[in-house]
């Protein structure tokens, strides 16, 4: 019996498969044959690479200093490209006026150099100093815009009395600085009222912000510059929106502004003519739509990649203001669709970065000021480009950072520097900068100091 049990046990063991893992065989660890387990679902999908690219872009955009570099890189690229196009678009205009061909370019280059200094200064200023500039800048803007209306001081350009002659080739347009003044003053005012929990009452929300903005707008409209007035109104509505104005209050204010704009258009033959040229394809019997139509001609003749720098035909006396209000049309003619889309992409990146700074900050003043600057630059770019494309009436406003004009470039570059300062002040950005330690210039100066002989001072 014991022998029979042992024999049966051995037979059962022979039938049961061994639980011991098979010996590892030499050779490659993964099979090269295609099979259901040879690849993961992400790599097998045709959109796997796209998903990885999108994920990497999201990670890049979520970095603490992304907004800082977008603002810095985007604004500098727009300014440099604008200098190139001013050089190309203004030569014929300068020669027709009996001036050197580089006259407008040299002036713009000088203004850009000053603007870079203002940008650097504003980017290094703490938030409290930006806030302290609100009232002095507002008072200076009101004072200068009042001087514009005095005979012998103010100067009319293209029918608008909004310039002050400084001597030589230099003029100043105070209304450009009024945009920055309204942003800083309005942001400081709303931030203080928010701290005191007063924004829930409509009278504290509107007063004195709206009367102050109306005072600036009235001084601008005395000179006949409705385009700048529209930008100022957009800044005001942007501040009210960020302050959380109720829908009925916001809509009512917007309706009053629209009615006022309609009255101003109806009472001016020039503005009515610009409105009538909206979407025009022919200059008209008296060439009243000449500028709008030739702007479209310039864009249409550019094709995909343009005719080349300096090869524009429309700037030879056909297109008025080719280096200021209609520089985008010359860009489309010489650089084509690729050039115009690049400009649009740079402005879109700048707008995104400004919105990101306003959305991530914990400081109410920074939120309102960053939102106001972003509204200013974005709306002005849309109005200028929309007019060139024939989608909006010609408002006579320059393309920010791109068109010729030092009075427009200087406050805009200071505002860009202010955005850079705000982007650096984000908590995550401060932590990232602290981990990096001193910058390249600081480290270089430190090494030079260490290399000096002990007795040298």
C-alpha positions, 0 to 999 in steps of 0.5 A, spaced: 500 500 500 505 505 501 508 503 494 501 504 491 500 511 494 507 513 492 506 511 485 500 515 485 503 521 488 508 521 483 503 520 477 499 526 480 505 530 480 507 528 473 500 531 471 501 538 474 505 543 471 510 546 475 509 552 478 517 554 477 518 560 472 521 558 466 529 559 465 530 566 462 533 565 455 538 569 452 537 574 447 533 581 446 528 583 452 523 585 447 520 582 441 521 585 434 514 582 432 508 586 431 503 584 436 497 586 440 502 588 446 508 590 442 506 598 443 502 602 447 495 605 446 498 612 446 504 610 441 499 606 436 494 612 436 495 616 430 494 622 435 499 620 440 505 625 437 500 630 437 498 629 444 505 629 447 506 635 443 500 639 446 502 636 453 509 639 452 506 646 450 502 646 456 507 644 461 511 650 457 506 655 458 505 653 465 512 655 467 512 661 472 516 665 467 512 664 461 508 670 461 515 674 462 518 672 456 512 672 452 511 679 454 519 681 453 520 677 447 513 679 443 514 686 444 521 687 442 520 683 436 514 687 434 518 693 435 524 691 431 520 689 425 516 695 426 523 699 425 524 695 419 517 696 416 518 704 418 525 704 414 522 701 408 515 704 408 517 712 409 523 713 404 518 715 399 514 720 403 521 723 406 524 724 399 517 727 397 518 732 403 525 734 401 528 730 407 533 725 407 530 718 405 532 715 413 529 721 416 523 718 419 527 711 421 532 715 424 527 719 429 523 712 430 530 709 432 531 714 437 524 714 440 525 706 440 532 707 444 529 712 449 523 707 449 527 701 451 530 705 457 523 706 459 522 699 459 528 697 463 526 702 468 519 700 469 520 693 469 525 694 475 520 699 479 516 695 484 509 695 484 508 701 489 512 706 485 508 704 479 502 706 483 505 712 486 505 715 479 498 715 478 496 722 480 502 725 478 501 722 471 494 724 471 495 731 472 500 732 467 496 729 462 490 734 463 495 740 464 498 738 457 492 736 453 489 743 456 495 747 453 494 743 446 487 747 446 491 754 447 493 758 440 500 758 439 502 752 443 497 747 440 498 744 433 493 741 428 495 735 424 491 732 419 485 736 422 486 734 429 488 739 434 492 734 439 499 736 438 504 740 442 510 743 438 517 742 442 522 745 437 526 742 431 523 736 428 520 734 435 512 734 437 508 731 443 501 728 443 499 728 450 493 724 449 497 718 448 500 719 455 493 720 457 491 712 456 497 710 461 494 715 466 487 713 466 490 706 467 494 707 473 489 712 476 483 707 475 487 701 477 489 705 484 482 708 485 478 701 484 483 697 488 483 702 494 475 701 494 475 694 493 479 694 499 474 698 503 468 693 500 465 699 496 465 696 489 458 693 491 455 700 491 454 703 484 456 710 486 462 708 488 464 704 482 462 709 477 464 715 481 469 718 480 472 714 475 467 715 470 467 723 471 475 723 470 475 719 464 469 723 461 474 729 463 480 726 459 475 724 453 472 731 453 479 734 452 481 729 447 474 730 443 476 738 443 481 736 438 477 732 434 481 725 435 475 720 436 480 714 434 484 716 441 477 717 444 475 710 442 481 707 445 480 711 452 473 709 452 475 701 451 480 702 457 474 705 461 470 699 460 475 694 461 476 697 468 469 697 469 469 689 467 475 687 471 471 691 477 465 686 476 460 691 474 453 688 474 451 687 467 445 692 467 450 697 469 455 695 464 450 695 459 447 702 460 454 705 460 455 702 454 449 704 451 450 711 453 457 711 450 454 708 443 449 713 443 454 719 444 459 716 439 453 716 434 452 723 435 459 725 434 459 721 427 453 724 425 455 731 426 462 730 422 462 730 415 469 727 415 467 721 420 461 720 416 465 719 410 469 714 413 463 710 415 461 710 408 467 707 406 466 701 410 467 695 405 468 699 399 472 696 393 472 703 389 475 709 391 468 713 389 467 719 385 471 724 389 476 719 391 473 719 398 475 712 399 482 712 396 486 710 402 481 705 404 481 701 397 489 702 396 490 699 403 486 693 400 490 693 394 496 693 398 494 687 402 491 683 396 498 684 391 502 681 397 500 674 396 503 669 400 510 671 401 510 678 399 514 682 393 520 683 398 522 688 403 522 695 399 518 693 393 512 696 395 508 699 389 503 703 394 507 707 398 509 711 392 504 716 393 498 711 392 497 710 399 497 715 404 500 715 411 504 708 409 509 709 415 503 710 420 496 708 420 497 704 414 503 700 415 500 694 416 498 694 409 505 695 406 507 690 411 502 685 407 504 687 400 512 686 402 512 680 406 505 677 404 500 673 408 506 670 412 508 677 415 502 679 417 500 673 420 506 673 424 505 680 426 498 678 428 501 672 432 506 676 436 500 681 438 496 675 440 502 672 444 502 679 448 495 679 449 495 672 452 501 674 457 497 680 459 491 676 461 495 671 464 499 676 469 492 679 470 489 673 472 494 670 476 496 676 481 494 676 488 494 684 488 488 688 486 492 694 483 496 689 479 490 685 476 486 692 474 493 695 471 495 689 467 488 688 464 487 695 462 494 695 459 492 689 455 485 692 453 489 698 451 494 695 446 489 689 444 483 694 442 488 699 439 491 693 434 484 690 433 482 697 430 488 699 426 488 692 423 481 692 422 481 699 418 486 696 414 482 690 412 476 694 411 472 691 417 472 697 421 472 705 419 478 708 419 480 711 426 487 714 425 490 710 430 497 707 430 499 700 430 502 699 437 509 698 437 509 698 430 507 704 427 511 710 426 511 715 432 515 717 438 509 720 442 505 713 441 511 709 442 514 711 449 508 710 453 507 704 450 514 701 452 513 704 459 506 700 459 510 694 457 515 695 462 510 695 467 507 689 465 514 685 466 514 688 473 508 685 474 510 678 471 516 678 475 512 680 482 508 673 481 509 669 487 511 663 483 515 667 478 519 670 485 520 663 487 523 661 480 528 667 480 530 666 487 532 659 485 536 662 479 540 666 484 544 673 481 543 674 473 549 674 468 551 681 469 551 681 476 555 674 476 560 677 471 561 683 475 562 679 481 568 675 478 571 682 475 571 684 483 574 678 485 580 678 480 582 685 482 589 685 486 588 686 493 591 693 493 587 696 488 580 699 489 
